[in-house]
């Protein structure tokens, strides 16, 4: 009996195809935070302040994200962080 020709061996094709599909599905379900404008970020931070999720520190130009106790000096950084933080928490709840 001869060894199979490695060029004709398609045993790994299915696993590579499946891995690509899984990666594509994960990309489709991820929250995109990179496309956040400054105006949208300010609006989100204002809503978070109104809802008690974010606490501004007077005189220091710093925001404290209360649930994670993380400080930010930029509304855009805070908005992107909060969107990612919320997405991660929602993903954890779905898994449970």
Order of alpha helices (4+ residues) and beta strands (2+ residues): alpha-alpha-beta-beta-beta-alpha
